[in-house]
Amino acid sequence: MAKRSATPKKKNYFRLALKVLLIMFLSSMVYVVLCRWMMPPITTTQLTDLCVGNGLKRDYVSWDEISRNVKLAALASEDQLFAEHGGFDWKSMDKSINGPQKKGRKPKVRGGGASTISQQTAKNVFLWQGSGIGRYIRKVPEFYYTQMIEWTWGKKRILEVYLNVIEMGPGIYGVEAASQTYFHKSAKNLTRQEAAMIIACLPNPKKFTVKPLSRRVQSRTPRIMAQMDNLEGDEDIEELLK
């Protein structure tokens, strides 16, 4: 009799788990769509900085309030193929597995390590940072959220949100807060060098500091500016930055 009574309980637990998963899935879809028009109230990374005492400096700004120089610097440093890929740079993944092709050359490289700007945005807005086992657990939801924002937001919105939520110093989030902290001016007035310096602190702005100027930022800034020059005039890039 005990075995028979246990079966309905297991079914009830299973149904409850399915309901919870369905609610979480639908809620995530709603939140993704809402973030097409609103900035995230807070992210896991921002909340963590608050809890450890780094504070939270941020000031969300619109696309038109962000200097073209910052947008170009982000693309030049982090993801030169951003305007062309669908969220994932399969070509670079294939290259890392099979090696470079001998014939022909790719005019642009993605840069920025293992993740595209779309993936970084999905991770920063909806998920969590960190390495180890948490990094591997994050991969499946990261794929889901990356695909969702590519489908529902579009490239301009992804880049706009990215430049507003990315960490650019201890407790400093977004280009406006970084611009005000480091150069005492609005993000829309950043020069090419200033924009390159801010972007050069990625992906570890707590270690690679803008002020005081770290060696990493100092050495990367001219290289980013050179890549900005290379991207200038590219048809896909210019269409994106309008």
C-alpha positions, 0 to 999 in steps of 0.5 A: 500500500505504501508503494502505491500511495508514493506514486501519486505524490511523485506525479504531483511533485513532477507536475509542480516542477513543470508548472514552476519551470513553465512560469519561469520560462514565460516570465523570462520571455516577458522580461526580455521583451520588456527590456526591449524598451526599458533598462534592467532595474538591476543586474546580478553583477551590480547587486553583488558589487553593492553587497561587497561594498563597491557601491553602484554608480550608473546613469542609463543613457539613450543611444543618441546620448552615447558618443559614436566614438564609444560605440566604435571603440566597443566594436573594434575591441570586443566584437568587430563582426557584431553587425554581421553575426546572429549572436554567435561567431560560428566562424571563429569557433570553427577556426579555434577548432580546425585552425585558420584557413590557408586561402583568403583572409578575413577583413575583420576579427571578432576580438574580445575573447570568447564571447560576442557582444550579444553574449556578454549583454545576455550574461550581464543583464539576465545571468551572472558572472564568474568562472568554474562550474558556474560558467558551464552551468550558465552556457545553456541559459546564455545561449537562450537569452542571446538568441532571444535578444537577437530576435527581439531587440535588434543590434542597436538595442543590444549595443545600447544596453551593453554600453549601459550595463557593462562594468567599467570600474569598481562599482561603475556601470555603463559608459555615462558613469565611467565618463563622468568618473574618469573624464568629468564629462557626458558620454556623448562628448568623449573623444576617440582616445577617451572612448578607447581608454574606457573600453580598454579596461574590459574585460576586467575593469577592477584590475585594468584600471583607467584611473590610475592608468594601468599598463594594460589600458595604456598599451591597449588604447592605441591598438583599439584606436588603430582598429577603430580607424580600420572599421571606419567606413565599413558599410555594415558598421556605418549602417549600425552606427547611424 
